[in-house]
């Protein structure tokens, strides 16, 4: 069993993250009990992460995004290092989630792909 709270800078697998925070180990926005438990991002497609994280239009993404919009406390954030290896960056609070055309177009130029949502963290 792992420590209850991960250490910043340490590497964890998705399974270890799931054991610590709950939720599935297979999603970027895992959820448990009606709440998102953490946020995972890949720096190769999120060049400004963890401050700005883009999310695509995957199946069933609206529900976790709505959960994030209503989540008041900071969430654990993990950055993908390589297959099965994620660096813990600390806890961040969701500041804003945008899905307007102007923001999406601006982020598409920066990221090189068209996101569905832009999540700003602090």
C-alpha positions in Angstrom: 0.0 0.0 0.0 1.2 3.5 -0.8 1.2 6.6 1.3 -2.1 8.4 1.5 -0.7 11.5 -0.2 1.9 11.4 -3.0 5.1 13.3 -2.9 5.8 16.1 -5.4 8.3 15.0 -8.0 7.8 11.3 -7.4 6.8 8.9 -10.2 3.6 6.9 -9.8 1.7 4.4 -12.0 -2.0 5.0 -12.8 -2.8 2.0 -10.6 -0.9 3.6 -7.7 -2.7 6.9 -8.3 -6.1 5.1 -8.3 -5.2 3.4 -5.0 -4.3 6.8 -3.4 -7.1 8.9 -4.8 -9.8 6.6 -6.1 -11.3 6.4 -9.6 -10.3 4.3 -12.5 -6.6 4.1 -13.6 -7.6 4.3 -17.3 -8.8 7.9 -17.7 -7.3 11.4 -17.8 -10.2 12.5 -15.6 -10.9 9.6 -13.3 -14.0 9.8 -11.1 -15.4 8.2 -8.1 -18.6 9.0 -6.2 -19.7 11.6 -8.6 -16.4 13.6 -8.4 -13.2 13.8 -10.5 -10.4 12.4 -8.3 -7.4 13.8 -10.1 -6.2 15.2 -13.5 -3.6 13.6 -15.8 -2.1 15.3 -18.7 0.4 14.6 -21.5 2.9 17.4 -22.0 3.4 16.6 -25.7 -0.2 17.7 -26.4 -0.6 20.1 -23.5 2.4 22.4 -23.9 1.3 24.8 -21.1 0.4 22.1 -18.5 -0.2 22.1 -15.7 -1.4 25.7 -15.9 -3.5 25.1 -19.0 -4.7 21.6 -19.9 -6.6 20.9 -23.1 -9.0 18.1 -23.3 -10.5 16.4 -26.4 -14.1 15.4 -27.2 -13.9 11.8 -26.0 -17.0 9.8 -25.2 -18.7 10.7 -21.9 -16.5 13.7 -21.3 -19.3 16.2 -20.5 -20.0 14.6 -17.1 -16.4 14.8 -15.8 -16.1 18.4 -17.1 -19.2 19.4 -15.3 -17.9 17.8 -12.2 -14.7 19.8 -12.5 -16.7 23.0 -13.0 -18.4 22.4 -9.6 -15.3 21.1 -7.8 -14.0 23.7 -5.3 -11.0 22.0 -3.7 -7.6 21.4 -5.3 -7.0 18.2 -7.2 -3.9 16.1 -7.6 -2.2 16.7 -10.9 0.0 14.2 -12.7 2.2 14.7 -15.8 2.9 11.8 -18.1 6.7 11.0 -18.2 6.5 7.8 -20.3 4.3 4.7 -20.6 3.0 3.9 -17.2 5.0 6.6 -15.5 3.4 9.8 -14.2 5.1 12.6 -12.1 3.1 14.0 -9.3 3.1 17.9 -9.5 1.0 18.8 -6.5 -2.6 19.9 -6.0 -4.2 22.6 -8.2 -7.6 24.2 -8.2 -9.7 24.5 -11.4 -9.9 28.2 -12.1 -11.9 28.1 -15.3 -13.0 25.7 -18.1 -13.6 27.3 -21.5 -15.2 25.8 -24.5 -15.9 29.0 -26.5 -14.9 29.2 -30.2 -12.3 32.0 -29.6 -10.4 30.2 -26.8 -10.5 26.8 -28.6 -9.1 28.4 -31.8 -6.3 30.2 -29.9 -5.3 26.9 -28.1 -5.5 25.0 -31.4 -2.7 27.2 -32.8 -0.6 26.7 -29.7 -1.2 22.9 -29.3 -1.4 21.8 -32.9 -4.7 20.0 -32.4 -8.3 21.1 -31.7 -9.3 20.7 -28.1 -13.0 20.6 -26.9 -12.2 22.1 -23.5 -9.5 24.3 -22.1 -9.0 23.8 -18.4 -7.1 26.5 -16.5 -5.6 25.6 -13.1 -4.0 27.6 -10.3 
